[in-house]
């Protein structure tokens, strides 16, 4: 009996279907601007029941090298999408998705919007509010201000809605 047969008995899901999901979602994340290998690792972690895997498990599932896993995890750690935890009783690390991942990601995006808005307002003032460039930059700053206010309300509504979903 090979490893694939024993793996199939432990996980009743269709491995090919899971792989297709991981690659499809990773491709969409890549189209949205995420690094390709980081997108694949993130999608694989998202598809795992525990939301955590070792480097070896990620490498095996995605058929990628340890160096590729390391680079992807480094990127995902920098953008606070995963964290590294020591596997109990072992020297191996597990890479773990954060709790409330999407909420945290969008909250950080809100902080970025605040930073950009301030820089854009400073730029608009420097270029002159009546110049075409100053007007364009001031409008961009106003857009980010609007998005930030909407995002805060949206996150509050999400928390209220999530409580009604009966999710674990």
N, C-alpha and C positions, 0 to 999 in steps of 0.2 A: 504494500500500500504506500503510495507516495504522499508527500506533504499536502498536495492539493486535495486529495481525498479526505484526509483527516481534517483539513481546514473547512471543507464543505460540510462535514458533520457538525462542527462547532458553530458554524454560521449558516443558517438555512437560506440566507438571501442569495439571489443570483449574482455571482461575482462579476459576470460580464455586464449585467445591468447597472451594478454599482459603479463599475469602471466607466461605463458610458456616461452616467450622471456626473461623476467626478470630472471627466474630461470636458463635458459640455459646459458645466458651470465654470470650470477653470478658464475655458475659452472666452466665456462672457466676461469674467473678471479681467482677463487680459485685454479684451476689447475696451474695457472701461479704464484701463491704464495701469493695472497691477502687473508686476513682473510675472512672466509666464510660469517659472518654476515655483515661485511663491504662491501663485494662484492654484497650481496643482496641489501643493502641500496643504494649503488652506482648505481646499475642497475635500481632500482626503480626510483631514481631521474632522471636518464638518460631517462627513458621511460615516465616521466611526461612531459606534454606540457610546463609547466612553468619552469622546471628544478629546482623546489623548492617545499619543502613540510614541514609540521610541524612534530614533533615527533609523535603526535597522528595519522596523516595521514599515515606516514610510518608504524607505528605499525599496523594500520588497514589493509593497503594494503598487508603487508607481513605476517600478523598474528603473530607478535612477541611482546614481552614485552617492556615497556618503557626502562627498564634497557638494553635490547639488542640493542635498537635504540641508546641509549646514548653511549654505548661502541663502536658501529660501527661508529657513527658520530665523536666521539673523535679520533679514528684512522684515519678516512678520513680527519679530520681537520689537524692532525699532518703531514700528507703527502700532504697537500695543495690541496686536490681534491674537498673539499667543504668548505664553510664558513658558519658562523652562522650570521643571520640578525634578527633584531627585527621586528616582524610583526607590521605594522603601526597601532597605536591606540590600541595595545594589549600588554600583557606581554609575549605572546608566541613567541618563536623563530621559524624561518624558516631556513631550511638547504638548501643551494643554491650551485649548481654546478658553478664552476668558468667559466668565459668566456674563450674561446679558451682553453678549458680544456686539450686536448691532446697535444697541442703545449706547454703549461706550464708544463705538466707532463714530456715531453721529454726534455725540457730545463733544468728542475731540474735534470733529469737523467744525462744530460751532465755535470752538476756540480759535481755529484757523481763520474762520470768517471774520471774527472780531479783529484779529491781527491784520488781515488784509484790508478790512474796512478802514482802520486807522491809517494805514500806509496810503491808501487811495485818497482819503480826505486830505492828508498832508500833501500828496502829489497834486491834487486839484487846486489847493491853495497856492502851491508853488507855481503852477502853470497859469494861474489866473482863472477865476470863475467864469469869465466871459469869453475865454478862448475856446476854440472847438475842442482841443485836447482836454482842457480843464473841465469843460461841460461833460464830455464823454466819461472822464474819470470820475467826476462827481456822481454821474448817473450810476456807474458801476458800484461805487461805494454805497449809494442809496439802495441798490439791489441787494448787496450783501447784508445791509442793515435789515431790510425787509425779510430776507431769507432767515436770518438769525432769529428774529422775533417769531416767525412762523415755525421754525424748527423747535424752539423751546415749547410752544404750545402743542405741537405735534407729538413730542416726546411725552408730555404729560398725558395726552389723550391715549397714547399707546399703552402706558402703564395701567391706566384705568381699563382699557380694552383687554389687555393681557390677563388681568385678574378674572375676567369672565370666561376665559377659554378652557379652564379646567386642565391646564398643562402641568406636568410635574415640575 
